[in-house]
């Protein structure tokens, strides 16, 4: 009798576990759903954890299992972390979900590709980064910072949006808005400089995006024409958030030396603490370049250019209006405490006379017709991308996941470095 009772208990226990596994699999088939809370509940159930199907789905390896079952759990995650799906790839996305069509950009750690989702048939810009290259240069914090900032960008029209992110054993994938109006840098190269009304429009949209980031206590730090895209209508889209610094509150400072030489503010070069006014210096540098064709203080000799930034007075040619001159002098003020934006941040820029012709409410709702239309015929129109990128063959390795990877120290290191990278938006964001 006792043996039968034990057998019945085992059967009941196994049935319950099978039911839990079935529920988990059903949930995973729902695309792009935030499952963190659900997964944590399953992971805390010993029967479910030990089942091979659950282990394969959650990618829980034997060395990690004791940590999951630890009686001394780590502190609860912050709200921004609760949408993470943990160390495994996002179960809703994989490289084979996409047709990778063209290379449209390159960086230190990988490529940006035009891709079409096989089921949705939507076009995306997929940023594919090599974990090995990131770890070699110890840049994993910047990559995770980029991902964190992208998660916060969903509400602003002039910031590139993240649809979801996922990872394989050797690569990270950002699935981003596809923007094909070309880099501002590309258009500046072709036209040398812009007339003042066009430069004002771009500067206003850029300032709006920076002001929004600052409202989230994020300093952008790497504003330059290469990171400013135009969408298919001609509106600004700010991209590449790898150098963003989070949690910089009003009057807060940081001191990391980073950025692009032509646009570095004096306080960064001095290796002094700096704050969000560093972005207003960069806005001034970009506006100057739009009006004059070169960044302020530019020299081919980097050491000389640094010296110019630190010591040379700003020189403005007479072919711009007094309001533009006044704005540039305010933004390119070497003393950050006297720089335009030091007291009241974006509100100071917004209320400057140079922008008196801008209706900011119309601007943020894209009711102002852009001064230049890229005239792209559709997603496959790549006329505004550099042929250096688009003529490059798409690597075969981009669109496939490794079938099996030897568990080496480097793979384990990569797994630990990018915990929580994968992201899928909660279902209610699609309702």
C-alpha positions, 0 to 999 in steps of 0.5 A: 500500500505504501509503495502504491502511495509513493508511486502515486505521489511520484506520478502526481509530482511528475504530472504537475511538473509536465504541466509546468513545462507545457505552460513554459513552452506555451509562454515562450511561443508568444513573441517578444513577451517579458517573461522574467517574473515567470522564469524566476518562479519556474527557476525557483521550483526544484522539480521544474529546474531538474527537468531536461526540457526546462534546462535546455530552454532556460540554458541552465547548465549544471555549474549554474544550478546551485547558484539558482537554488542558493538560499542566499539570493542576491538583492532583488533586481531594479525595475530596469533589470526586471525585463531581462531574460537572463544569460541565455539568448532571447528565446523569441529571436535568433539569427535565422529569423532574418534575411541579412541583405546588406552591410550598411555600417561598420564599427570597432566590434562588428557591423550594422546590416539591413535585415528583413524579418522572415515572418513579419517582413519588416526591415530592421538595422541589425547591429551585430557585435563580436563578443570576443572583440568587445572583451579584448578591449574591455568594452563590455560596460559600454555595450551594456550601457548602450543597451540600457540607454536604448531601452529608455529611448522609446518615447522620443522621435529623434532617438533610434529605437530598439525593438529587441536584442538577443545573443548567441554564444559569440555575438550580440544582436541589437535589432534597431529602427532602420533609418535610410536617409543617410548620416549627417556626415555623408550629406555634409561631405557632399554639400560642404556646409548648410544654409542657416535655416537648415542648420537651425532645424537640425540643431533644434531636433538634436537639442531636443534629443539631448534634452530628453536624454538629460531628463533621464540623467543620461549624458550622451558624450559622443555627438558628431555628424557620423552619429546623426542620421536622417530618416526617410523624411529628413528628420534627425535620428540620434544613434550609437549610445555606446559612450553614454553615461547613465545616472548623471543627475543635475550638477552631477559629474563624471571624469572618463576620458572619451569621445571623438577628438574634434568634438572634445570639450576642454574639460574632458581634455583637461581630464577634469570632472565634467557634466551634461554641459559637455553635450552642449559643447558638442552641439556647438561643435556640430552646429559650427561644422554645419555652418562652416564645413569643418569643426571649430579648432580643427587641425590635421595635427591632433596635438595642435587641435587639442591645444586649439581647443584648450587655448585658442579663442573662438573665431567666427567668420562674418557670414552668419547672423548675429543670433547664430554667432551668439549661440556658438559663443555660448555653446563653445564657451571653454569654461563649462560653468559659464557655458550656455546650458550650465544653469537650466540645461535644455531650457536655455538652448530652447529659449535662445534667440537663434531658435525663436523661429522654431515652434518646439511643440510642432518640432517634437510632433514632426509637424515642421517640414524638413528642409531636405528630403532624402527622397528614398524610394523604399527600404531597399534604396541605399543611395545615402549609404557609403558604397564602401559598406554596401558593396561589402559581402554579407558574412555568412556567419552573421545569420547563423547560430553556432550549432555547438560550441565548446565550453571554454573559459572564453565562452564562459567569460563572454556569458558572464560579461553580457548577463541580461543583454537579451531583451524583449518588450512587454506584450502591452507595448504592442497593444 
